[in-house]
Amino acid sequence: MAEQSHDALDDIPAEFHPANVEANSAPNQRLQDSNWFASGEPFRSMHKNNPWLKPPVGGNGVPAMRPDGSLSERFTCPLYDAGRSAEGGGLNGTPYYDTTVGRKHNYWKQFDDLPRETKDIHQARRDLDKYGYCLIEDAMSEYQRSYMRNRLEEQAEAERECGLADMSPRFHIMWTLVNKGDCFAKCIEFSPEWVQGGPLIEQLNEELLGPHHYAYSFASNIARPGSYPQNLHQDSGAIHPIQTPGAPILVNTVYIMQDVSEVNGGTLIIPTSHRIVSRTPPGEEVGELPPAINVEARGGTVMLMDGRLLHGTGVNHTDDWRYIMTNSNVKPWLRQQENWQLSVAPEVLEGASDKLLRRMGFHSSGLLEIISWSGPKTTVSTRLAMERGEYRRIREMRTPVSQAEKEALTIWQMKQKIVAARAAREDSED
């Protein structure tokens, strides 16, 4: 039967017409959730009551004061030369250029149980629960750390040379590390081959996110010399403004590639903020927050950080680039930040383990033409066939379907291979 086209607005009831729907959707008529989204909470009140959460210049869309954006010219601002103190309060209450670590901070040094580097999983659990982060000591061996640090430096320099670097006055962020060395793919898997503390780290990720979590992204955050500070934020902002007081939806695994402190841009964090913000009921304001401190840790440490924790890149006061890697993992229903399905190189997919494919979301619940054939291997085969220009989709069909038409469909071919492989496996088991 031939399809008929017509103007969809000609005959519809007046109540469904877009103009009438809009006229009946004033703010006071909408569902409460809609107004909550529009309110900007909890972040509007959080910044109103804590104006120091944003840098003094360059934040909130204001252009940074670096006219040419060059790498050779150090970024400066009026607060840069103010110096640092143990107060950690900064000039005019702005704690960006004047920050320090917890043990030196006049507020935080009274807390004698702030997270320190540990190999004890029980201590790590207590730190994550109470403060929103923990520090895993020697999570990378010296060889693992130095090799990956060198690989990052080489790759970053090459990308900057080619004009392909994702640069800002804050940092150079280098994406899709999985394509840039097998060592990085092994980090996504938490394999002891490249991160010796991997089994402990994976266990904690699974306790917070469940056993089928995805790698949301895996990138290197490289703080530039004289870098401009980053707004303090939550990485779980992908579901903004929804907060999850019971448990995080995102956990950051931060690979610290060199010693970090208040001097070279150790990550700024507000301990306990993962609880303070997430437990603020909808419609209520977030009050005054504790001050921010820089993470202090030795190279080779891995920091696990609750995605609800307020944090940001600190100021790098040195002439050297500061390297970390951040592998964010999320609940499997959250859309990933990096589109692995498209960005991962074919040679990486061809050699990928089942674990790596699962971690990158190639076993997602998204269907592959027919539901029964959407496993990771099938998804990879589809992607590789597309790379070769050989993938044939199921399109408009009518009976009778010829054998040639059926056999031309890639999903049909895949199904036959899977059925044959299963039959062969069953025969061998008999």
N, C-alpha and C positions, 0 to 999 in steps of 0.2 A: 504494500500500500504506500503510495507516494506521500511524502511529508508536505504539509501545508504551512506556509508562512503567513503571518499576519502581525499587525501592530499590537503588541502585548497590552498596551494601555487603552485600546479602543473600548473594550467591553468589560473591563474589570470593575467590581464594585467600588464605589467612591472611597470606602474605608481603607482600601488597599493602595490607593493612588499615592505615589511618593510625596506629593505636596501635602496631602492630608495627614500622612503618617508623621511628617516633619512638624506640622502644625500642632499635633497632639503629643509632642515629645519635648516639651519645655523642661528645664532642669527640675522644677518642682513636681513634674508628672512622672519622672523616670523612676525605675527601680533603684533602691538604695545602693546597690552595688555599683551602678553606673555613676552615681554622684561620688562614691568613694574613689573610683578610678580617676574622676575628674579633679578630685580634691588635691592630688599630689602628695597625700599623706602615705606613709609617715615622714617622708623626706622634707616636705615643706616646713613643718614645725621643727624638725630636727635641725635644719639649717638656720631657721629663724632664731632658735634658742641657743644655737652653737655656731655663730657666724665664722668662727675660726676653722670650720671644716673645709672651707674653700681657700685656696691660695690667695694672697693679697692682690696679685695682678695676673692676668691671663686666664683666670678661672671663669667658669660660667659663660663661655663664649666670647670673653674679652680677648682681643688679640694679645699674644705674648709679646713682650718687649724685646724682640730679637729681630732686627730689621731685615737681615739677609738670609736668615735660616742656615747659615754656613756651619760646618763642623769645626772650623778653625777658631771661630770667635766664641769665647765663653759667654754663656747666657748670664746676665746680671739683672738685678732689680734693686730698688732702694733698700730692701730689707736684707739683701745678701751679705753686706758688710757689717751688719749689726753684731755679729759674733754669736757664740752659743754659750749657754750657761746651764748650771744644774737645775735651774727652775723649769726648763722645758716649756716656758710660756711664750717666748718670743716677743718681739716688739709689738706693742698695742694688742697683746693677747693673741697674736697670730703664731701658732707653733709650727711653722714650716721651715723657716731658715734657722730657727733656734730650737732644735729638738735634741733629745738625748735618749739613752737606753734606760731600761727600768731600774737597774741597780744604782744609777746616778740621779734619778728623778726624785724631786722632793716629795711628790705625791706617791709614786709607785714603789719607792724603796722601802716603805713601811710594810709592803706585802712580801713576806719572806718566802712565800710559796709560788711566786711567779714562775712560769715554765722555764726550766733549764734543760740543757741537752741531756738526754737519757736514752738508754737502750731498754729500759724496763717498760713493757707494754702496759702494765697496770698504772704506772705513773703517767704514761702518755694518755691513757684514757681519762684519768683525773684532770689532767691539764686541759684536754679538749673540752670536757664537760664544763669545767668551771670558768676557764678563761677564753675558750674558743680557738685555741691553737696548742700545738705541742712541737717539740724539737727532738727529732730522732738523731742521736749522736752516731757519727760514723756510718750513716746510712749508705754512703758511697765510700768505697775504698779509695786510697790515694791515687791508685792507677786509674780507676773508673772516673774519678773527679777530674784529674788532670787531662786525661784523654778527651773527655767530652768538653771540657773548657776550651782546649785547643781547637776542637772541631767547631765550636761555636764562634770562636774568634775568626777562624779562617772563613767560615761561611758568611758571617756578618760583614767582614771586610769586602768580600767578593760582591755581596748584594749591594753594598753602598757604592762600590766602584761602578757597577752596572746601572746605577740609578734605580734599582728595584727595591730599595729599603723602605719599609713603612716607618717613617721618621716623624718625630714631633720634638718640640723643645724639651719634652719630658724624657723620652727614650726612643731607642730603636727596638721595635718589636718584630721578631722574626717568627713567621708562621710556618705551619705544616712541617714541623721538624721530622715527622715520620719519613719524609722523602729525603732527608739530609744526613742519614747515617743509620745503620742497623742498631747502633747503640741506643738511639732515641726510640726506635720501635720497641726495643726490649724494655725501656722505661715505662712505656704505656702498659706493657704486660706485667710490670713490677717483677721482672725476671732478675734473680740474683746474679745472672751473668753480667749485668750492667748496673744494677743497684742492689748491693749486697743486703740491704735492709728491706728488700722488696716484699718478702712474705709477711713481715710485721706491718708494713705500710698497707698492703693489700687487705689484710685482716681488718684494720681499722676503717678503711674505706668501705668495706662490705658491711661492717657493723652499723655505719652511719647511713649508707645508701642502699643496701641490699646486694645480693650476689650477682645481679645482672645489670649493674650500672654501666654507663657509657663514658668514654672519653669525650668530654665536651670540647676540649681543645688542648693542644700541647704546643706551647710557644716559649720563646726566650725573651724575657724582658731585660733589656740592656740599658741601664741608666747612663746617660751621657755625662761627660765631665761638666760640672756646673749646671746640672739638669734642673729644669723647672719642676716643682712638686706637683703631684697628682691629687685631685680632689679625693677625699676619703669617701669610700663607697662600699656597697655590698656587691659581690660577684653574682649573687642570686637575683640580681636585678632583672633577669630575663622574664620573671613573672611579676615584676613591679606592677602595682604596689602590694601584692599579696605577700604576707609574711607567714612563715611556718614555725610557730613556737615550739611544736613538739620535736622536730628534727630538721636538719638541713636538707635541702634538695641538691646542694652542690658542695663538694669538698675540694679544696686546692691542695695538691701535692707540690710543694715548692722546693726545687733542687737548688741549694745554695752552693755556687761554684767557686766562691772565694770568701775569705773572712768578710763579714759585713758588720757595720756598726752605724752610729750616727754620723760618722765622717764621710763614708762613701755611698750613702743612699740606702742603708738598711730599711726594709719595708716599714712604713708607718702603720701602726695598729692601735686600736683602742681595746685592750683586754676587757672581757665581759660584755662588749657591745652586742655580741650575737644574741644574748638574752634580753638586754634592755630594749632593743629596737623590735625584735620579733614578738615580744610579749606585750607591746603597746596595743590595746584594743583599737579596732577601726573607729575612726572619728575622734580619738583622743590624741593629744599632742605628746611627742617625745620631748622630755625635759632636758635638763643640763646633763651632758655626758662627761665621763672622766677624760682626762687629757690623753693625747696620743704619745706613744713612745716608738723609738726605732727598734727593730729586731736586731739582736746581737747574737751572732753565731759563727762558728768556724766553718771554713769551706769543707764540704763533704757532709754537712748536716742537711737533713730534709725536714722542712716544716710542714706539718699538716694543719690546715686552716679551715675552719667552718666557713662556708660560703656566706653566712649572715654577718660575719665579723667585719666591722668597718676598717678599711685599710687603704693604703695608697703608696705609690712609689715615693720614697724620700728623696731629699736633695743630696746629690753627689758633689761634695765639696772638694774632691780630688781631681787630678788631671788624668785619671785612668777610667776606662769603661768598667762598669760594674755588671757582672753577669749572674743571672738566675734563670732557671727554667720553671715554668708553671704548667703542670698537668692538671687540668680541672676535670673532675668526674661528676656525673649527674645521675639522678633518677632516670630510668630508661624512657620515660614519657616526655622528657623535656627536649625540645629541639636543640641540636648541637650547634655550637658557635662556629666550628670549622666544618665545612661541607665535605667530609671525607669521601662520600660517594663519588664526587667529581674530582677532588683535588689530589687524591693519593695516586702516585705514579703506578703504571701497569706493572713494572718490575717488582714493586713493593707488594702489590696484591698477589702476584704469581707466587711469591715466596712466603706469603704471610701464613702464620699459624692460625688454627681455629680460634685460639684465645685472642690474638690480635684482631682478627676480623670481628669477633663478638664485641670486643672492647671499643672498636671504632663504629659499631652500629650496623654492621652488615648482616646481622640477624634480626633487624628491626621488624616490628609488626606490620610495616608497610608491605602491601601485597605486590607480588611480581606476576601480574596478569592472571594467575590462578593461585589461590591461597596455599595449596599443598606444596608449592615449589618456590618458596620464598626464603629458604635457608641461606646461610652465608656463602657457601660454595656456589650455589645457583646465582646469587646476587653478583658475585665476583665474575662468574662466567659470562653473565649478561653484560657487565661493564666492559670486559675485555673484548667481547664480540662487537660491542658498540665502538670501541677504539679502532677495530679493524673495518668498521663499516659493514658488518655482516649480520647485524641483528635485525630480524623480521618480526614485527609485532602482530598480534591478533587485531585485525581491523574489521570493518563491516563485512559480514559473511551471510550467505544464504545457502540453504540446502538445495540440491546435494553438493557437498564439499568434495572436490576431487582429491585423490590421493596425493597428487603433486602439490596441490595448494596446501594440504595439511602438512606434508613433510617439509615444506619451505618455512614453516613457522619455527622460530628458534626455540620457543618454550616447549614445543612438541618434541624437538630433537633432544633438549635437555632432559625431558621427562623419560624418554626412551633410554638414555644413558644411565639415569638414576635407577630406573626399574631393572635394567640389566645388571648394574653393579650390585644391587640388593640381592638379586637372584643368585649371582655368582658367590656372594658372601654366604648366603644361606646354604648353597651346595657345598661349599668348603667346610662349613660347620657340621654338616651331616656326615 
